[in-house]
Amino acid sequence: MTEPSRAREIREAATELFYERGYHGTSMREIAARLNMRAPSLYNHLNSKQQLLVDIIEGDVALITREFEDATATTDDVIEKFRRGFEVHVRHHMRYAHESKIAMTEVAALEEPAQSQVKEMRRHYTELWRTLIENAVAEGRASTQSTNLAAYAIIDMGIGIARWFRPDGPVSEGTLAGTYCDFALSVIGADSSPTRSRT
């Protein structure tokens, strides 16, 4: 087994346990036991439990930001940008529910300078949404009175999905993404009539 694959397994085990028990409620011994390893052996692959938390949270925020930027770069139409950005926002929280929850609930457990870095990354992601909504309003395509509140509300919609969505549930990922997109468009006072993929 290669070093990267073992390190990935350790991170996945830590993600499951941090999600289930919280960062402070999880020990290195429990992470090792999840992988049938001895706790001292973990340090052949990582520096500390804190570094695991940093990697999980920074990785999640960086990934959703990259997904948003890639999706919105595929069109010049501001409402289509919003639609595509929101779809990846929602799908991210469906597919990475554990990482997303940890990224929202365990920031206070981060040590400096990682905590400040993560907060700045999150501010940047919020600013991307705020700018997109401001552009939609400026073009007369949206009519919200507060781009700040709209951005926070839209971000929270995706975060909420991570708490309850199940891939084997009665609503498919595509249907839920499309329905929530209609909700999000109504938050900014935009037309939701264009069709979208619901696969």
N, C-alpha and C positions, 0 to 999 in steps of 0.2 A: 504494500500500500504506500502510495507516495505521500510526502509531507503535506502538500496542499489538500489532498482529499481527507486526511486525518484532521487537519486543522478545520476544514469545513464541517466535518462531523461533530467536532467539539462545539463549534459555533451553533450548529443546529440544535444540539442537545441543550446548550445554555439558553437558546432562544425559547425552547419549549418550557424549560423550568422557570425562567424569568417570567414568562407569560402566565404560568400556572401559579407560581408562589411568590413572585416579585423578586427583585434583585437581592434585597437584604434577607429574604427568606430562603435563599438558595446558597448552598455551600459548594465549594470546589469538590468535596467528597461526593456530593449528590450528582454533580455533573459527571464525574468519573464513573460513578456507579451506573448511570444511564447508558454508558458506553462499555461497561464491563472492564473498566480500567482502574488502576490504582491512582489515587489523587496526585502523588508526586510525579507520575508519568505525564500528567497534563502539562507540566512546566517544560517538557521537551518541545512543546508545540505553541506555547503562549507565555506571556509575561505575567499576567494576573487576571483575576476575575473582573477587575475594573476595565482592563483592556478589552475583554469580551463585550462588556456593555458599551464601551465607546464604539467598537467596530459595528455592533448591531444597530445602534441609533444613528451614527453618522452614515452608515451604509444605507439605511432606509430613507433618510432625508435626501441624501445625494441621489438615490435611485428615482424617487418620485419627482424630484426636480428635473432630472435628465429626461424622464418619460414625458413630462409636461412640455419641456422645451422642444423635444423632438416632434411631438404631436402637433404643437401649434405652429411649427415652422413649415408644415406641409400645405398651408393655404394662406392666402392674403385676406380672405374675408373674415372680419372681426368676429362675427357670430359663429362662423364655422370654426374659428380658432377656439372660441369659448367652448363650443360643443365637443371638439376633439380633446381639448385640455381637460374638460370635466370628465369625459369618458375614461381617460387614462387615470385620473384621480380616483374615480370610483373603483375601477377595476384593480388598481393597486391595493386599495384597502380590502378588497375581496381576496386577492391572491396572497397578500402578505399581512394578514390580520394579526398574527402574533408579533411581528416586527413593528407594525404600526402602533399596536397597543403599548409596547415597551417604549417606543419613541415618544409617546404622549405622556406616559405615567412615570417614567423613571429618569427624567432629565435631572431632577433634584439630586439623584444619586450619583451623578457624574461629578468628578473632581475637576478642578481648574487645571489647565485652560480649556479642557474639552467641553465643559458646560457652556462657557461663553461662545465657543465655536459653534456648537449645535444651535444655540439660540440665534446666532447670526445666520446660520443656514436656514432656519425656520423663518426668520424675518425676510430673508431673500425670497423664499418660496411664496410667502404671503404677498410680497411686493409684486411678484410676477402676476398674481391674480388681480391685485388692485389696479395695476397698469392696464391689464387687458380690459377690465370693466370700465375704467376711465376712457379708454379708446372707444369702446362700444357706445358710451354715453356721448362722447364728443362727435361721433359720426351719426348721432340720432337713431341708433339701433337699439338703445336701452335707455331706461328712464329712472333708475334708482336714485334716491335722494342722498344715499350715503354709500360711497364705494367701499369705505372701510368696513362698515357693518356687513355689506353684501359679500365682501371677500371672506370675512370670518365665518359667515353663515354657510357659504358654499364649501369652504374647507371642512367645517364641522359636519356637514352632511356626509362626506366621504368617511370621516373618522367614525361616525356613528355606525356605518355599515359594518365596519370591522368587528363590532361588538356582537352582532347577531347573524350575519350572513353565513350560510352553510352551503357548500357546493352541491350537496345532495338534497337540498331543500326544494320546495315547490316552485320557486321562481328562478329562472336561469340567469346566469351572469349577464347575458346580452339584454334580456328583457329588463332587468333591474337597472342596468346602466342607462338604457333608453328612457325609462320612466323617470329616473332621478334627474336625467338631463332636462326633461320638461320642467320638473320642479325648480331646478337651478335657474333655468331661463326665466321663469316667472319671478324669481327673487330679484333679478336685475331689470324686470319689466321689458323683456325681449320676446319676440315672436318665436314660438316653438313649432311652427308648422313644417319646416323642412324635414324630410324623411332621414332616417339614420339606420345603420345596421343593428339588427337585434339577433345576432347569431351567437 
